[in-house]
Every structure is written in C-alpha cells, then in structure tokens.
C-alpha cells in the first residue's frame, strides 16, 4: 500500500509542475489544501506504523495463548488438571489412606481392596484399619 505522504508529495510535485501561482486565489487555496493533506498524511502514516506494531504484538500474544491452551487443555477442549488426579480418589482407581500410627500415606487398589483383610502399614507394620478395641498389638487371627 502506498503511503499517504507519498501521494501528497506526488500532488505537490504536480502542482509545482503546473506552475500553480501561490500568490493567486486559486494557488493559495491549492497550497493550503496540499498543506492540510500533508499534515493528514503524516498522521495516517504514524497510525499505520502503530497499527502494524499492534498487529505484531497481538500475533505474539495469540501464539502465547495457543501454547498455554495446549498445555492446559486436551485436544477435545477439556481442561487438564494434574492436581485433580492426586486429590480425587475415584479417577485413578487408588484409595489413599494415612496410617493412624505413623502418618505414612498408603495407597490401595480400589478394585482389589477388601475391608475384611488385614492391611499393615509398610512403614510401622501395624494395622492401618484397627478395630476400636484393638491396639494393633495382636495378630487378628480367628474371628
């Protein structure tokens, strides 16, 4: 696209080539119009430069947002939440439980978990799900 200032420069050259008399009434009017066009063209050129800079900046922002979307969302547009998998017991098929004796976090397979079985802490080797009347000291054989 040809800049406005180039078009105005062409018109000024044309006026000079036609020997427009700047002292005549028509010449004064023509020169005033060319002067106004020159100021207008300078502002248009400045606006074009700013617009080009903004377009480039918005393009860079668009690329950054696209990268963030790829990192945060899957291909279907569903949100990916890594922390949700750790806190949500149902999604990964694991039950998370803290040993009441030593505080060790123990994970159990949800499908294979049986409350009737004896579950020992891998750290302190005491029953994790001890009955209220048990201290975790006896074997739990029988009954």
N, C-alpha and C positions, 0 to 999 in steps of 0.2 A: 504494500500500500504506500502510495506516495504521500509524504508528509505535507501537512498544510503549509508549513513555511516554504517548502519548495514551490508550491502552487502560487503563493503570494509573490515570491521572488520572480517567478515567470511573468506574472501580471505587471509587476513594477518594471521589468525589462521591456515588456511590450509597450507600456506607457511611455517609457523613455524613447523607444524606437519609433513611436508615432509622433515624437516631439510634442507631447502634451505640454502646453504652456501653463506653468504653475501659477502665473500671475492672473490668468483669465478666470472667470467664474467657474466654467466647466473644469478647468485644470485644478483649481483649488478643491472642488468637490471630489474629483477623481483622486487627488493626492490624499485627501482626508479619508476617503473610503479605503485606499490602499494602506494607510497607516493603521486604521482600525482593524483591517483584515490581518495585518502583520501582528498586532497585539493578540488578536484572537487565535491566530495560528500558533503563536508561541505557547499560549495556554493549552491549546489542543495537543501540541507535541509533548508538553510536560505531563498532561493527563495520560497520554498513550504510554509514556515511559513508566508512570506509576502503575498503570493497569497491567503492563507486561510483568512488572515486578510482583504484583499481587497474584497474577495467574501462575507464575512460577512458584511462589510461596504456597498457594493453595494446592498446587500439584504435589509439592513435597509433603504437605500435611496429609493429603489424600493417601499417599504411599505409606506414611507412618500409621495412619488409621487402619489401612488394609493389613499391615503387618501385625498390628495389635489384634485385629479381628481374627486373623489366622491363629494367633497364639491363644486367644480366649474362647473361640468358638470352633466347633467341628464343622464338617462340610455341609451338614443339614441346617446349620444356624443355631444348633443347640449349644447352650453355654457349657463350657468345660470348667469344672470346679474340683481341683485336686484336693483341697481341704475337705470337701464334702464326702469324698470316698473314705477318708480316715475317720470321720465322725459318724457316718451313717452305717449302722451295723448291718442293715439289710442288703446293701448293694454289693458287697464283696464276698458274702457268704461266710463271714467270720464273726464270732462273738468275742468282744473284748471285755475282759474282767480283770479287776485289780485284786491281788491276793490280800485278804484282810490282815494277814500276819506280817508280811514284809513289804507290801506295796508294789511288788513286781507286776507288771501288766502282762497278762497271759491271753493268748488268742486260741479260740476253739473253733473247729469247723462246724458251722451251723447245722449242716445236714447230718453229720455223724455224731452230734452231741447228744448225750443221754444223761439226764439228771440222776438216774439210778446208779450210774457208775461212780467210782471214787476218782476224783480229779485232784492230783497233787501238784503243788507249785514246783516248777523246775528249779527255783532258787532255794527255798527253805524246806522243801519236801514235806510240807504239811498240807492237810486237806484244805482245798480252797472253798468248797461248799460244805463246811462242817455243820452238823445239827446244832441247835441251840444248846442242848445238854451235853454236847461233846466238846472237849478242849483240843481235839485233833491229836490226842496222845494215843488212843487205841486204834487198832487196825481197822475196825469197822467190819470184821468178818461176822458172818451169821446174819441174823435178821435182815 
